[in-house]
Amino acid sequence: MTSTRIVLDGGPEFKYGHVRPTDDGSEKVKILLGSGYEHFVHNGEFLEIDGENLPVFQWSARTKIAE
């Protein structure tokens, strides 16, 4: 499995430009944070960082973990 770097934008914990790796190659990313998941979607935007074109994922929702 290949890790890809993505840029996160929005949400309660992430400011524009926050770069993180992901193993998920889909158009949606779900990140565990506290007692829930932050959901991000790729809207087609890319940002060049250190000579690499990284996809920008916009925050779309938060869901709680089912108990």
N, CA, C, O and CB atoms as a CASP TS submission, in Angstrom:
PFRMAT TS
TARGET T0000
AUTHOR 0000-0000-0000
METHOD Language model
MODEL 1
PARENT N/A
ATOM      1  N   MET     1       0.836  -1.166   0.000  1.00  0.00           N
ATOM      2  CA  MET     1       0.000   0.000   0.000  1.00  0.00           C
ATOM      3  C   MET     1       0.893   1.245   0.000  1.00  0.00           C
ATOM      4  O   MET     1       1.853   1.317   0.767  1.00  0.00           O
ATOM      5  CB  MET     1      -0.958  -0.011   1.213  1.00  0.00           C
ATOM      6  N   THR     2       0.586   2.209  -0.844  1.00  0.00           N
ATOM      7  CA  THR     2       1.373   3.421  -0.978  1.00  0.00           C
ATOM      8  C   THR     2       0.743   4.565  -0.193  1.00  0.00           C
ATOM      9  O   THR     2      -0.470   4.769  -0.231  1.00  0.00           O
ATOM     10  CB  THR     2       1.517   3.803  -2.448  1.00  0.00           C
ATOM     11  N   SER     3       1.578   5.296   0.511  1.00  0.00           N
ATOM     12  CA  SER     3       1.098   6.450   1.264  1.00  0.00           C
ATOM     13  C   SER     3       1.192   7.689   0.380  1.00  0.00           C
ATOM     14  O   SER     3       2.188   7.889  -0.314  1.00  0.00           O
ATOM     15  CB  SER     3       1.912   6.643   2.579  1.00  0.00           C
ATOM     16  N   THR     4       0.158   8.512   0.409  1.00  0.00           N
ATOM     17  CA  THR     4       0.090   9.740  -0.367  1.00  0.00           C
ATOM     18  C   THR     4      -0.078  10.918   0.580  1.00  0.00           C
ATOM     19  O   THR     4      -0.796  10.819   1.575  1.00  0.00           O
ATOM     20  CB  THR     4      -1.068   9.686  -1.392  1.00  0.00           C
ATOM     21  N   ARG     5       0.576  12.026   0.278  1.00  0.00           N
ATOM     22  CA  ARG     5       0.396  13.224   1.099  1.00  0.00           C
ATOM     23  C   ARG     5      -0.770  14.027   0.551  1.00  0.00           C
ATOM     24  O   ARG     5      -0.921  14.178  -0.661  1.00  0.00           O
ATOM     25  CB  ARG     5       1.691  14.086   1.132  1.00  0.00           C
ATOM     26  N   ILE     6      -1.599  14.544   1.463  1.00  0.00           N
ATOM     27  CA  ILE     6      -2.742  15.375   1.083  1.00  0.00           C
ATOM     28  C   ILE     6      -2.735  16.641   1.932  1.00  0.00           C
ATOM     29  O   ILE     6      -2.088  16.695   2.978  1.00  0.00           O
ATOM     30  CB  ILE     6      -4.085  14.598   1.255  1.00  0.00           C
ATOM     31  N   VAL     7      -3.458  17.656   1.474  1.00  0.00           N
ATOM     32  CA  VAL     7      -3.618  18.907   2.206  1.00  0.00           C
ATOM     33  C   VAL     7      -5.045  18.959   2.737  1.00  0.00           C
ATOM     34  O   VAL     7      -5.995  18.717   1.992  1.00  0.00           O
ATOM     35  CB  VAL     7      -3.301  20.149   1.299  1.00  0.00           C
ATOM     36  N   LEU     8      -5.200  19.275   4.024  1.00  0.00           N
ATOM     37  CA  LEU     8      -6.530  19.397   4.628  1.00  0.00           C
ATOM     38  C   LEU     8      -6.891  20.867   4.767  1.00  0.00           C
ATOM     39  O   LEU     8      -6.041  21.700   5.081  1.00  0.00           O
ATOM     40  CB  LEU     8      -6.582  18.692   6.009  1.00  0.00           C
ATOM     41  N   ASP     9      -8.162  21.176   4.529  1.00  0.00           N
ATOM     42  CA  ASP     9      -8.644  22.544   4.640  1.00  0.00           C
ATOM     43  C   ASP     9      -9.958  22.562   5.402  1.00  0.00           C
ATOM     44  O   ASP     9     -10.930  21.928   4.992  1.00  0.00           O
ATOM     45  CB  ASP     9      -8.814  23.182   3.248  1.00  0.00           C
ATOM     46  N   GLY    10      -9.985  23.292   6.515  1.00  0.00           N
ATOM     47  CA  GLY    10     -11.215  23.447   7.273  1.00  0.00           C
ATOM     48  C   GLY    10     -11.371  22.433   8.384  1.00  0.00           C
ATOM     49  O   GLY    10     -10.485  21.621   8.650  1.00  0.00           O
ATOM     50  N   GLY    11     -12.520  22.503   9.021  1.00  0.00           N
ATOM     51  CA  GLY    11     -12.780  21.620  10.146  1.00  0.00           C
ATOM     52  C   GLY    11     -12.321  22.262  11.439  1.00  0.00           C
ATOM     53  O   GLY    11     -11.615  23.270  11.420  1.00  0.00           O
ATOM     54  N   PRO    12     -12.717  21.688  12.553  1.00  0.00           N
ATOM     55  CA  PRO    12     -12.418  22.279  13.853  1.00  0.00           C
ATOM     56  C   PRO    12     -10.943  22.237  14.246  1.00  0.00           C
ATOM     57  O   PRO    12     -10.496  23.080  15.024  1.00  0.00           O
ATOM     58  CB  PRO    12     -13.214  21.589  14.894  1.00  0.00           C
ATOM     59  N   GLU    13     -10.183  21.283  13.733  1.00  0.00           N
ATOM     60  CA  GLU    13      -8.792  21.118  14.168  1.00  0.00           C
ATOM     61  C   GLU    13      -7.763  21.421  13.085  1.00  0.00           C
ATOM     62  O   GLU    13      -6.564  21.423  13.365  1.00  0.00           O
ATOM     63  CB  GLU    13      -8.586  19.721  14.656  1.00  0.00           C
ATOM     64  N   PHE    14      -8.203  21.676  11.853  1.00  0.00           N
ATOM     65  CA  PHE    14      -7.261  21.794  10.749  1.00  0.00           C
ATOM     66  C   PHE    14      -7.375  23.149  10.065  1.00  0.00           C
ATOM     67  O   PHE    14      -8.474  23.592   9.732  1.00  0.00           O
ATOM     68  CB  PHE    14      -7.489  20.680   9.740  1.00  0.00           C
ATOM     69  N   LYS    15      -6.254  23.798   9.859  1.00  0.00           N
ATOM     70  CA  LYS    15      -6.207  25.045   9.113  1.00  0.00           C
ATOM     71  C   LYS    15      -5.716  24.736   7.708  1.00  0.00           C
ATOM     72  O   LYS    15      -5.090  23.702   7.475  1.00  0.00           O
ATOM     73  CB  LYS    15      -5.291  26.097   9.814  1.00  0.00           C
ATOM     74  N   TYR    16      -6.000  25.636   6.772  1.00  0.00           N
ATOM     75  CA  TYR    16      -5.580  25.433   5.386  1.00  0.00           C
ATOM     76  C   TYR    16      -4.084  25.171   5.324  1.00  0.00           C
ATOM     77  O   TYR    16      -3.290  25.873   5.951  1.00  0.00           O
ATOM     78  CB  TYR    16      -5.947  26.653   4.521  1.00  0.00           C
ATOM     79  N   GLY    17      -3.720  24.174   4.577  1.00  0.00           N
ATOM     80  CA  GLY    17      -2.316  23.864   4.381  1.00  0.00           C
ATOM     81  C   GLY    17      -1.778  22.768   5.274  1.00  0.00           C
ATOM     82  O   GLY    17      -0.602  22.421   5.169  1.00  0.00           O
ATOM     83  N   HIS    18      -2.602  22.207   6.153  1.00  0.00           N
ATOM     84  CA  HIS    18      -2.167  21.108   7.008  1.00  0.00           C
ATOM     85  C   HIS    18      -1.931  19.881   6.120  1.00  0.00           C
ATOM     86  O   HIS    18      -2.868  19.374   5.503  1.00  0.00           O
ATOM     87  CB  HIS    18      -3.229  20.804   8.133  1.00  0.00           C
ATOM     88  N   VAL    19      -0.696  19.407   6.054  1.00  0.00           N
ATOM     89  CA  VAL    19      -0.345  18.273   5.201  1.00  0.00           C
ATOM     90  C   VAL    19      -0.226  17.028   6.059  1.00  0.00           C
ATOM     91  O   VAL    19       0.373  17.052   7.134  1.00  0.00           O
ATOM     92  CB  VAL    19       0.976  18.537   4.428  1.00  0.00           C
ATOM     93  N   ARG    20      -0.805  15.935   5.569  1.00  0.00           N
ATOM     94  CA  ARG    20      -0.702  14.668   6.291  1.00  0.00           C
ATOM     95  C   ARG    20      -0.704  13.520   5.298  1.00  0.00           C
ATOM     96  O   ARG    20      -1.220  13.660   4.189  1.00  0.00           O
ATOM     97  CB  ARG    20      -1.857  14.510   7.308  1.00  0.00           C
ATOM     98  N   PRO    21      -0.136  12.394   5.683  1.00  0.00           N
ATOM     99  CA  PRO    21      -0.165  11.225   4.796  1.00  0.00           C
ATOM    100  C   PRO    21      -1.496  10.490   4.900  1.00  0.00           C
ATOM    101  O   PRO    21      -2.183  10.566   5.919  1.00  0.00           O
ATOM    102  CB  PRO    21       0.989  10.267   5.130  1.00  0.00           C
ATOM    103  N   THR    22      -1.850   9.782   3.836  1.00  0.00           N
ATOM    104  CA  THR    22      -3.034   8.923   3.861  1.00  0.00           C
ATOM    105  C   THR    22      -2.758   7.697   3.010  1.00  0.00           C
ATOM    106  O   THR    22      -2.054   7.779   2.003  1.00  0.00           O
ATOM    107  CB  THR    22      -4.299   9.681   3.351  1.00  0.00           C
ATOM    108  N   ASP    23      -3.305   6.573   3.407  1.00  0.00           N
ATOM    109  CA  ASP    23      -3.182   5.343   2.622  1.00  0.00           C
ATOM    110  C   ASP    23      -4.396   5.163   1.729  1.00  0.00           C
ATOM    111  O   ASP    23      -4.449   4.250   0.905  1.00  0.00           O
ATOM    112  CB  ASP    23      -3.015   4.122   3.542  1.00  0.00           C
ATOM    113  N   ASP    24      -5.369   6.047   1.904  1.00  0.00           N
ATOM    114  CA  ASP    24      -6.630   5.961   1.178  1.00  0.00           C
ATOM    115  C   ASP    24      -6.526   6.772  -0.108  1.00  0.00           C
ATOM    116  O   ASP    24      -6.277   7.976  -0.051  1.00  0.00           O
ATOM    117  CB  ASP    24      -7.808   6.463   2.051  1.00  0.00           C
ATOM    118  N   GLY    25      -6.711   6.143  -1.261  1.00  0.00           N
ATOM    119  CA  GLY    25      -6.592   6.838  -2.530  1.00  0.00           C
ATOM    120  C   GLY    25      -7.913   7.330  -3.077  1.00  0.00           C
ATOM    121  O   GLY    25      -8.008   7.650  -4.262  1.00  0.00           O
ATOM    122  N   SER    26      -8.945   7.399  -2.234  1.00  0.00           N
ATOM    123  CA  SER    26     -10.269   7.782  -2.722  1.00  0.00           C
ATOM    124  C   SER    26     -10.457   9.295  -2.689  1.00  0.00           C
ATOM    125  O   SER    26      -9.560  10.034  -2.283  1.00  0.00           O
ATOM    126  CB  SER    26     -11.357   7.103  -1.893  1.00  0.00           C
ATOM    127  N   GLU    27     -11.617   9.740  -3.116  1.00  0.00           N
ATOM    128  CA  GLU    27     -11.963  11.156  -3.137  1.00  0.00           C
ATOM    129  C   GLU    27     -12.490  11.626  -1.784  1.00  0.00           C
ATOM    130  O   GLU    27     -12.746  12.816  -1.600  1.00  0.00           O
ATOM    131  CB  GLU    27     -12.996  11.428  -4.220  1.00  0.00           C
ATOM    132  N   LYS    28     -12.655  10.700  -0.835  1.00  0.00           N
ATOM    133  CA  LYS    28     -13.119  11.032   0.510  1.00  0.00           C
ATOM    134  C   LYS    28     -12.129  10.474   1.523  1.00  0.00           C
ATOM    135  O   LYS    28     -11.587   9.384   1.341  1.00  0.00           O
ATOM    136  CB  LYS    28     -14.551  10.472   0.766  1.00  0.00           C
ATOM    137  N   VAL    29     -11.897  11.232   2.594  1.00  0.00           N
ATOM    138  CA  VAL    29     -10.990  10.807   3.656  1.00  0.00           C
ATOM    139  C   VAL    29     -11.705  10.982   4.986  1.00  0.00           C
ATOM    140  O   VAL    29     -12.387  11.982   5.207  1.00  0.00           O
ATOM    141  CB  VAL    29      -9.650  11.618   3.625  1.00  0.00           C
ATOM    142  N   LYS    30     -11.545   9.998   5.874  1.00  0.00           N
ATOM    143  CA  LYS    30     -12.154  10.025   7.208  1.00  0.00           C
ATOM    144  C   LYS    30     -11.012   9.936   8.221  1.00  0.00           C
ATOM    145  O   LYS    30     -10.212   9.001   8.183  1.00  0.00           O
ATOM    146  CB  LYS    30     -13.203   8.842   7.404  1.00  0.00           C
ATOM    147  N   ILE    31     -10.942  10.922   9.134  1.00  0.00           N
ATOM    148  CA  ILE    31      -9.850  10.987  10.107  1.00  0.00           C
ATOM    149  C   ILE    31     -10.428  10.914  11.516  1.00  0.00           C
ATOM    150  O   ILE    31     -11.296  11.706  11.883  1.00  0.00           O
ATOM    151  CB  ILE    31      -9.011  12.287   9.922  1.00  0.00           C
ATOM    152  N   LEU    32      -9.938   9.957  12.297  1.00  0.00           N
ATOM    153  CA  LEU    32     -10.361   9.812  13.689  1.00  0.00           C
ATOM    154  C   LEU    32      -9.782  10.958  14.497  1.00  0.00           C
ATOM    155  O   LEU    32      -8.576  11.202  14.469  1.00  0.00           O
ATOM    156  CB  LEU    32      -9.915   8.441  14.276  1.00  0.00           C
ATOM    157  N   LEU    33     -10.649  11.663  15.220  1.00  0.00           N
ATOM    158  CA  LEU    33     -10.220  12.772  16.059  1.00  0.00           C
ATOM    159  C   LEU    33     -11.120  12.815  17.291  1.00  0.00           C
ATOM    160  O   LEU    33     -12.315  13.091  17.185  1.00  0.00           O
ATOM    161  CB  LEU    33     -10.264  14.127  15.277  1.00  0.00           C
ATOM    162  N   GLY    34     -10.549  12.545  18.441  1.00  0.00           N
ATOM    163  CA  GLY    34     -11.331  12.533  19.674  1.00  0.00           C
ATOM    164  C   GLY    34     -12.387  11.443  19.645  1.00  0.00           C
ATOM    165  O   GLY    34     -12.075  10.273  19.427  1.00  0.00           O
ATOM    166  N   SER    35     -13.639  11.829  19.864  1.00  0.00           N
ATOM    167  CA  SER    35     -14.732  10.853  19.919  1.00  0.00           C
ATOM    168  C   SER    35     -15.509  10.772  18.604  1.00  0.00           C
ATOM    169  O   SER    35     -16.657  10.326  18.583  1.00  0.00           O
ATOM    170  CB  SER    35     -15.682  11.204  21.051  1.00  0.00           C
ATOM    171  N   GLY    36     -14.889  11.197  17.527  1.00  0.00           N
ATOM    172  CA  GLY    36     -15.596  11.149  16.247  1.00  0.00           C
ATOM    173  C   GLY    36     -14.657  11.138  15.068  1.00  0.00           C
ATOM    174  O   GLY    36     -13.441  11.019  15.216  1.00  0.00           O
ATOM    175  N   TYR    37     -15.242  11.262  13.893  1.00  0.00           N
ATOM    176  CA  TYR    37     -14.492  11.287  12.647  1.00  0.00           C
ATOM    177  C   TYR    37     -14.716  12.614  11.940  1.00  0.00           C
ATOM    178  O   TYR    37     -15.840  13.112  11.875  1.00  0.00           O
ATOM    179  CB  TYR    37     -14.899  10.111  11.737  1.00  0.00           C
ATOM    180  N   GLU    38     -13.633  13.186  11.409  1.00  0.00           N
ATOM    181  CA  GLU    38     -13.722  14.361  10.550  1.00  0.00           C
ATOM    182  C   GLU    38     -13.696  13.845   9.114  1.00  0.00           C
ATOM    183  O   GLU    38     -12.843  13.031   8.759  1.00  0.00           O
ATOM    184  CB  GLU    38     -12.546  15.396  10.831  1.00  0.00           C
ATOM    185  N   HIS    39     -14.624  14.315   8.297  1.00  0.00           N
ATOM    186  CA  HIS    39     -14.744  13.866   6.906  1.00  0.00           C
ATOM    187  C   HIS    39     -14.299  14.985   5.968  1.00  0.00           C
ATOM    188  O   HIS    39     -14.682  16.143   6.133  1.00  0.00           O
ATOM    189  CB  HIS    39     -16.205  13.433   6.585  1.00  0.00           C
ATOM    190  N   PHE    40     -13.492  14.620   4.994  1.00  0.00           N
ATOM    191  CA  PHE    40     -12.976  15.562   4.006  1.00  0.00           C
ATOM    192  C   PHE    40     -13.215  14.997   2.610  1.00  0.00           C
ATOM    193  O   PHE    40     -13.184  13.783   2.409  1.00  0.00           O
ATOM    194  CB  PHE    40     -11.463  15.845   4.238  1.00  0.00           C
ATOM    195  N   VAL    41     -13.454  15.890   1.646  1.00  0.00           N
ATOM    196  CA  VAL    41     -13.650  15.476   0.249  1.00  0.00           C
ATOM    197  C   VAL    41     -12.722  16.285  -0.656  1.00  0.00           C
ATOM    198  O   VAL    41     -12.431  17.452  -0.391  1.00  0.00           O
ATOM    199  CB  VAL    41     -15.141  15.662  -0.187  1.00  0.00           C
ATOM    200  N   HIS    42     -12.267  15.638  -1.728  1.00  0.00           N
ATOM    201  CA  HIS    42     -11.415  16.316  -2.711  1.00  0.00           C
ATOM    202  C   HIS    42     -12.302  16.956  -3.762  1.00  0.00           C
ATOM    203  O   HIS    42     -13.126  16.288  -4.386  1.00  0.00           O
ATOM    204  CB  HIS    42     -10.403  15.325  -3.368  1.00  0.00           C
ATOM    205  N   ASN    43     -12.123  18.265  -3.954  1.00  0.00           N
ATOM    206  CA  ASN    43     -12.971  18.990  -4.901  1.00  0.00           C
ATOM    207  C   ASN    43     -12.257  19.302  -6.213  1.00  0.00           C
ATOM    208  O   ASN    43     -12.753  20.094  -7.014  1.00  0.00           O
ATOM    209  CB  ASN    43     -13.454  20.275  -4.273  1.00  0.00           C
ATOM    210  N   GLY    44     -11.106  18.689  -6.437  1.00  0.00           N
ATOM    211  CA  GLY    44     -10.365  18.896  -7.669  1.00  0.00           C
ATOM    212  C   GLY    44      -9.220  19.891  -7.549  1.00  0.00           C
ATOM    213  O   GLY    44      -8.438  20.048  -8.485  1.00  0.00           O
ATOM    214  N   GLU    45      -9.113  20.565  -6.408  1.00  0.00           N
ATOM    215  CA  GLU    45      -8.052  21.562  -6.203  1.00  0.00           C
ATOM    216  C   GLU    45      -6.745  20.869  -5.818  1.00  0.00           C
ATOM    217  O   GLU    45      -6.742  19.856  -5.118  1.00  0.00           O
ATOM    218  CB  GLU    45      -8.463  22.584  -5.108  1.00  0.00           C
ATOM    219  N   PHE    46      -5.634  21.442  -6.294  1.00  0.00           N
ATOM    220  CA  PHE    46      -4.298  20.960  -5.934  1.00  0.00           C
ATOM    221  C   PHE    46      -3.466  22.141  -5.462  1.00  0.00           C
ATOM    222  O   PHE    46      -3.708  23.279  -5.866  1.00  0.00           O
ATOM    223  CB  PHE    46      -3.608  20.241  -7.137  1.00  0.00           C
ATOM    224  N   LEU    47      -2.490  21.871  -4.611  1.00  0.00           N
ATOM    225  CA  LEU    47      -1.599  22.892  -4.090  1.00  0.00           C
ATOM    226  C   LEU    47      -0.171  22.376  -4.225  1.00  0.00           C
ATOM    227  O   LEU    47       0.123  21.245  -3.838  1.00  0.00           O
ATOM    228  CB  LEU    47      -1.942  23.246  -2.603  1.00  0.00           C
ATOM    229  N   GLU    48       0.716  23.204  -4.772  1.00  0.00           N
ATOM    230  CA  GLU    48       2.106  22.785  -4.918  1.00  0.00           C
ATOM    231  C   GLU    48       2.873  23.099  -3.638  1.00  0.00           C
ATOM    232  O   GLU    48       2.940  24.249  -3.204  1.00  0.00           O
ATOM    233  CB  GLU    48       2.766  23.478  -6.135  1.00  0.00           C
ATOM    234  N   ILE    49       3.445  22.065  -3.047  1.00  0.00           N
ATOM    235  CA  ILE    49       4.250  22.198  -1.835  1.00  0.00           C
ATOM    236  C   ILE    49       5.539  21.414  -2.051  1.00  0.00           C
ATOM    237  O   ILE    49       5.506  20.220  -2.352  1.00  0.00           O
ATOM    238  CB  ILE    49       3.472  21.686  -0.561  1.00  0.00           C
ATOM    239  N   ASP    50       6.661  22.086  -1.898  1.00  0.00           N
ATOM    240  CA  ASP    50       7.980  21.464  -2.081  1.00  0.00           C
ATOM    241  C   ASP    50       8.092  20.768  -3.436  1.00  0.00           C
ATOM    242  O   ASP    50       8.671  19.686  -3.533  1.00  0.00           O
ATOM    243  CB  ASP    50       8.251  20.458  -0.958  1.00  0.00           C
ATOM    244  N   GLY    51       7.541  21.385  -4.477  1.00  0.00           N
ATOM    245  CA  GLY    51       7.635  20.838  -5.828  1.00  0.00           C
ATOM    246  C   GLY    51       6.696  19.676  -6.109  1.00  0.00           C
ATOM    247  O   GLY    51       6.779  19.057  -7.170  1.00  0.00           O
ATOM    248  N   GLU    52       5.811  19.373  -5.183  1.00  0.00           N
ATOM    249  CA  GLU    52       4.872  18.255  -5.339  1.00  0.00           C
ATOM    250  C   GLU    52       3.436  18.795  -5.387  1.00  0.00           C
ATOM    251  O   GLU    52       3.053  19.602  -4.540  1.00  0.00           O
ATOM    252  CB  GLU    52       5.034  17.222  -4.171  1.00  0.00           C
ATOM    253  N   ASN    53       2.659  18.365  -6.351  1.00  0.00           N
ATOM    254  CA  ASN    53       1.259  18.764  -6.472  1.00  0.00           C
ATOM    255  C   ASN    53       0.418  17.874  -5.560  1.00  0.00           C
ATOM    256  O   ASN    53       0.255  16.684  -5.828  1.00  0.00           O
ATOM    257  CB  ASN    53       0.768  18.668  -7.956  1.00  0.00           C
ATOM    258  N   LEU    54      -0.114  18.449  -4.484  1.00  0.00           N
ATOM    259  CA  LEU    54      -0.874  17.676  -3.509  1.00  0.00           C
ATOM    260  C   LEU    54      -2.359  17.998  -3.622  1.00  0.00           C
ATOM    261  O   LEU    54      -2.726  19.162  -3.783  1.00  0.00           O
ATOM    262  CB  LEU    54      -0.371  17.957  -2.080  1.00  0.00           C
ATOM    263  N   PRO    55      -3.224  16.977  -3.540  1.00  0.00           N
ATOM    264  CA  PRO    55      -4.669  17.240  -3.569  1.00  0.00           C
ATOM    265  C   PRO    55      -5.128  17.913  -2.281  1.00  0.00           C
ATOM    266  O   PRO    55      -4.676  17.563  -1.191  1.00  0.00           O
ATOM    267  CB  PRO    55      -5.450  15.933  -3.785  1.00  0.00           C
ATOM    268  N   VAL    56      -6.036  18.889  -2.420  1.00  0.00           N
ATOM    269  CA  VAL    56      -6.596  19.602  -1.271  1.00  0.00           C
ATOM    270  C   VAL    56      -7.958  18.988  -0.948  1.00  0.00           C
ATOM    271  O   VAL    56      -8.834  18.916  -1.811  1.00  0.00           O
ATOM    272  CB  VAL    56      -6.722  21.144  -1.560  1.00  0.00           C
ATOM    273  N   PHE    57      -8.130  18.551   0.289  1.00  0.00           N
ATOM    274  CA  PHE    57      -9.386  17.968   0.756  1.00  0.00           C
ATOM    275  C   PHE    57     -10.082  18.961   1.670  1.00  0.00           C
ATOM    276  O   PHE    57      -9.499  19.407   2.658  1.00  0.00           O
ATOM    277  CB  PHE    57      -9.142  16.620   1.491  1.00  0.00           C
ATOM    278  N   GLN    58     -11.314  19.311   1.353  1.00  0.00           N
ATOM    279  CA  GLN    58     -12.124  20.248   2.125  1.00  0.00           C
ATOM    280  C   GLN    58     -12.915  19.500   3.202  1.00  0.00           C
ATOM    281  O   GLN    58     -13.443  18.417   2.949  1.00  0.00           O
ATOM    282  CB  GLN    58     -13.080  21.032   1.195  1.00  0.00           C
ATOM    283  N   TRP    59     -12.993  20.079   4.399  1.00  0.00           N
ATOM    284  CA  TRP    59     -13.790  19.488   5.472  1.00  0.00           C
ATOM    285  C   TRP    59     -15.252  19.504   5.059  1.00  0.00           C
ATOM    286  O   TRP    59     -15.738  20.496   4.517  1.00  0.00           O
ATOM    287  CB  TRP    59     -13.584  20.250   6.816  1.00  0.00           C
ATOM    288  N   SER    60     -15.956  18.401   5.316  1.00  0.00           N
ATOM    289  CA  SER    60     -17.368  18.340   4.931  1.00  0.00           C
ATOM    290  C   SER    60     -18.305  18.017   6.091  1.00  0.00           C
ATOM    291  O   SER    60     -19.456  18.453   6.083  1.00  0.00           O
ATOM    292  CB  SER    60     -17.549  17.316   3.852  1.00  0.00           C
ATOM    293  N   ALA    61     -17.843  17.267   7.081  1.00  0.00           N
ATOM    294  CA  ALA    61     -18.743  16.887   8.181  1.00  0.00           C
ATOM    295  C   ALA    61     -17.963  16.234   9.318  1.00  0.00           C
ATOM    296  O   ALA    61     -16.798  15.863   9.171  1.00  0.00           O
ATOM    297  CB  ALA    61     -19.843  15.927   7.675  1.00  0.00           C
ATOM    298  N   ARG    62     -18.639  16.109  10.450  1.00  0.00           N
ATOM    299  CA  ARG    62     -18.119  15.352  11.596  1.00  0.00           C
ATOM    300  C   ARG    62     -19.190  14.358  12.012  1.00  0.00           C
ATOM    301  O   ARG    62     -20.371  14.699  12.083  1.00  0.00           O
ATOM    302  CB  ARG    62     -17.723  16.301  12.795  1.00  0.00           C
ATOM    303  N   THR    63     -18.776  13.133  12.286  1.00  0.00           N
ATOM    304  CA  THR    63     -19.701  12.126  12.790  1.00  0.00           C
ATOM    305  C   THR    63     -19.139  11.561  14.092  1.00  0.00           C
ATOM    306  O   THR    63     -17.924  11.496  14.278  1.00  0.00           O
ATOM    307  CB  THR    63     -19.933  10.993  11.739  1.00  0.00           C
ATOM    308  N   LYS    64     -20.025  11.158  14.980  1.00  0.00           N
ATOM    309  CA  LYS    64     -19.618  10.551  16.243  1.00  0.00           C
ATOM    310  C   LYS    64     -19.429   9.055  16.060  1.00  0.00           C
ATOM    311  O   LYS    64     -20.054   8.436  15.199  1.00  0.00           O
ATOM    312  CB  LYS    64     -20.655  10.832  17.347  1.00  0.00           C
ATOM    313  N   ILE    65     -18.564   8.490  16.874  1.00  0.00           N
ATOM    314  CA  ILE    65     -18.334   7.049  16.854  1.00  0.00           C
ATOM    315  C   ILE    65     -19.525   6.365  17.496  1.00  0.00           C
ATOM    316  O   ILE    65     -19.971   6.763  18.572  1.00  0.00           O
ATOM    317  CB  ILE    65     -17.013   6.672  17.587  1.00  0.00           C
ATOM    318  N   ALA    66     -20.038   5.337  16.839  1.00  0.00           N
ATOM    319  CA  ALA    66     -21.187   4.593  17.385  1.00  0.00           C
ATOM    320  C   ALA    66     -20.736   3.812  18.615  1.00  0.00           C
ATOM    321  O   ALA    66     -19.654   3.225  18.632  1.00  0.00           O
ATOM    322  CB  ALA    66     -21.799   3.627  16.313  1.00  0.00           C
ATOM    323  N   GLU    67     -21.563   3.815  19.617  1.00  0.00           N
ATOM    324  CA  GLU    67     -21.229   3.088  20.851  1.00  0.00           C
ATOM    325  C   GLU    67     -22.010   1.811  20.954  1.00  0.00           C
ATOM    326  O   GLU    67     -21.859   1.071  21.927  1.00  0.00           O
ATOM    327  CB  GLU    67     -21.491   3.947  22.077  1.00  0.00           C
TER
END
